[in-house]
Amino acid sequence: MSNDAEPREPRILDYGPERLIGLARICKMSVECHNVWADENGFLSRAREVQARAGQIPYYGLCRCAAGADKGAFEYMAAMPAADGAPVPEGMSEIIVPAGAYAEFPVAGLNDIGRVWEHTAEWLAAHPEWKGFCDGNPEGCGCTANPSFELYPPGFDGTGGLFIYVPLRPSS
């Protein structure tokens, strides 16, 4: 997707459950999210500590409200699917992405991820038949248990496509 192309409409699909283990930090800006992956103590330097499930492994970037965080801050977790029964390495966290309906938004590459995240909110506002889980209240937000996430397919090299998944529930 070029910078002047409109984000594409999502597919609605069933997804989950998925057990993930990863490294979580409170972030305010997208560059801070990048650091969760790439700094010297970031997830990519520690991913080998996670007992991954068999097969090709995608990576996930989960976003959810964080209790007690400053206004505009959120929890970002860089993670991967873990094998059944795999222990959680020290300093990492576990989350189960619940089964349910999700809107899958295609993203051409990392340069477009911000625009597509913005489009997810616009899409929800334009589709009253669906509601998301995030209400922006970090003390009791539904996204704590139902996070939105970025899915980086196996072999993602920073330039190819990825997806943003937004959990949905019917409005009625």
C-alpha positions as semicolon CSV with decimal commas, in nm:
position;residue;x (nm);y (nm);z (nm)
1;M;0,000;0,000;0,000
2;S;0,146;0,335;-0,093
3;N;0,101;0,635;0,132
4;D;-0,179;0,770;-0,090
5;A;-0,370;0,440;-0,113
6;E;-0,676;0,391;0,104
7;P;-0,660;0,109;0,359
8;R;-0,853;-0,196;0,244
9;E;-1,168;-0,326;0,406
10;P;-1,122;-0,610;0,654
11;R;-1,234;-0,969;0,637
12;I;-1,452;-1,082;0,929
13;L;-1,339;-1,422;1,054
14;D;-1,325;-1,648;1,357
15;Y;-0,989;-1,662;1,532
16;G;-0,842;-1,814;1,846
17;P;-0,787;-1,922;2,105
18;E;-0,412;-1,869;2,095
19;R;-0,172;-1,895;2,391
20;L;0,106;-1,640;2,360
21;I;0,415;-1,566;2,565
22;G;0,606;-1,244;2,526
23;L;0,749;-0,924;2,660
24;A;0,513;-0,643;2,760
25;R;0,584;-0,275;2,825
26;I;0,381;0,040;2,869
27;C;0,411;0,261;2,559
28;K;0,287;0,602;2,446
29;M;0,429;0,620;2,096
30;S;0,487;0,373;1,814
31;V;0,865;0,407;1,845
32;E;0,833;0,271;2,198
33;C;0,648;-0,030;2,055
34;H;0,938;-0,088;1,815
35;N;1,174;-0,090;2,114
36;V;0,976;-0,373;2,277
37;W;1,094;-0,581;1,982
38;A;1,436;-0,444;1,902
39;D;1,621;-0,289;2,195
40;E;1,902;-0,485;2,362
41;N;1,657;-0,644;2,608
42;G;1,371;-0,658;2,358
43;F;1,167;-0,961;2,264
44;L;1,367;-1,052;1,953
45;S;1,680;-1,091;2,166
46;R;1,488;-1,315;2,411
47;A;1,246;-1,506;2,183
48;R;1,461;-1,821;2,197
49;E;1,369;-1,846;2,571
50;V;1,007;-1,924;2,477
51;Q;0,927;-2,288;2,410
52;A;0,745;-2,231;2,082
53;R;0,486;-2,462;1,938
54;A;0,594;-2,675;1,642
55;G;0,592;-2,541;1,287
56;Q;0,643;-2,198;1,142
57;I;0,580;-1,935;1,405
58;P;0,417;-1,597;1,352
59;Y;0,490;-1,308;1,586
60;Y;0,225;-1,094;1,753
61;G;0,216;-0,733;1,872
62;L;-0,076;-0,702;2,118
63;C;-0,227;-0,371;2,226
64;R;-0,448;-0,324;2,530
65;C;-0,532;-0,072;2,797
66;A;-0,317;-0,092;3,111
67;A;-0,456;-0,022;3,458
68;G;-0,281;0,271;3,622
69;A;-0,111;0,390;3,301
70;D;-0,088;0,758;3,214
71;K;-0,347;0,898;2,973
72;G;-0,260;0,798;2,618
73;A;-0,040;0,509;2,730
74;F;-0,116;0,144;2,661
75;E;0,040;-0,198;2,708
76;Y;0,219;-0,338;2,403
77;M;0,330;-0,700;2,408
78;A;0,565;-0,858;2,154
79;A;0,487;-1,229;2,163
80;M;0,478;-1,566;1,994
81;P;0,265;-1,881;2,023
82;A;0,391;-2,110;2,297
83;A;0,386;-2,488;2,319
84;D;0,127;-2,642;2,549
85;G;0,262;-2,636;2,904
86;A;0,561;-2,415;2,816
87;P;0,682;-2,217;3,118
88;V;0,675;-1,836;3,112
89;P;1,036;-1,708;3,119
90;E;1,125;-1,459;3,391
91;G;1,022;-1,105;3,299
92;M;0,778;-1,223;3,033
93;S;0,398;-1,261;3,040
94;E;0,137;-1,499;2,907
95;I;-0,194;-1,412;2,745
96;I;-0,466;-1,617;2,583
97;V;-0,614;-1,448;2,277
98;P;-0,976;-1,562;2,309
99;A;-1,175;-1,730;2,036
100;G;-1,423;-1,504;1,864
101;A;-1,501;-1,282;1,569
102;Y;-1,222;-1,056;1,446
103;A;-1,184;-0,798;1,172
104;E;-0,862;-0,874;0,983
105;F;-0,712;-0,560;0,825
106;P;-0,430;-0,613;0,572
107;V;-0,120;-0,395;0,610
108;A;0,127;-0,372;0,320
109;G;0,428;-0,303;0,542
110;L;0,554;-0,130;0,854
111;N;0,535;0,216;0,689
112;D;0,156;0,176;0,666
113;I;0,081;0,034;1,008
114;G;-0,013;0,367;1,170
115;R;-0,259;0,451;0,894
116;V;-0,423;0,111;0,915
117;W;-0,454;0,132;1,296
118;E;-0,635;0,466;1,244
119;H;-0,855;0,301;0,981
120;T;-0,964;0,031;1,229
121;A;-1,134;0,297;1,446
122;E;-1,290;0,464;1,142
123;W;-1,419;0,127;1,020
124;L;-1,578;0,046;1,357
125;A;-1,747;0,388;1,364
126;A;-1,888;0,326;1,015
127;H;-2,019;-0,024;1,100
128;P;-2,269;0,007;1,387
129;E;-2,353;-0,363;1,362
130;W;-2,019;-0,430;1,537
131;K;-1,862;-0,306;1,858
132;G;-1,502;-0,335;1,965
133;F;-1,388;-0,415;2,317
134;C;-1,175;-0,109;2,388
135;D;-1,358;0,176;2,556
136;G;-1,041;0,358;2,663
137;N;-1,097;0,305;3,036
138;P;-0,777;0,132;3,153
139;E;-0,932;0,038;3,487
140;G;-1,200;-0,186;3,336
141;C;-1,166;-0,196;2,961
142;G;-1,278;-0,503;2,766
143;C;-0,957;-0,499;2,564
144;T;-0,764;-0,624;2,866
145;A;-0,902;-0,972;2,798
146;N;-0,977;-0,911;2,427
147;P;-0,678;-0,725;2,283
148;S;-0,632;-0,605;1,929
149;F;-0,309;-0,728;1,775
150;E;-0,068;-0,717;1,485
151;L;0,009;-1,054;1,328
152;Y;0,348;-1,084;1,158
153;P;0,339;-1,399;0,941
154;P;0,624;-1,654;0,949
155;G;0,920;-1,519;0,755
156;F;0,815;-1,154;0,796
157;D;1,123;-0,946;0,713
158;G;0,999;-0,594;0,785
159;T;0,891;-0,522;0,429
160;G;0,615;-0,771;0,350
161;G;0,252;-0,779;0,446
162;L;0,112;-0,822;0,793
163;F;-0,233;-0,795;0,951
164;I;-0,411;-0,610;1,228
165;Y;-0,683;-0,806;1,409
166;V;-0,957;-0,627;1,603
167;P;-1,188;-0,839;1,820
168;L;-1,557;-0,779;1,752
169;R;-1,892;-0,838;1,918
170;P;-2,235;-0,777;1,768
171;S;-2,396;-0,448;1,870
172;S;-2,736;-0,598;1,943
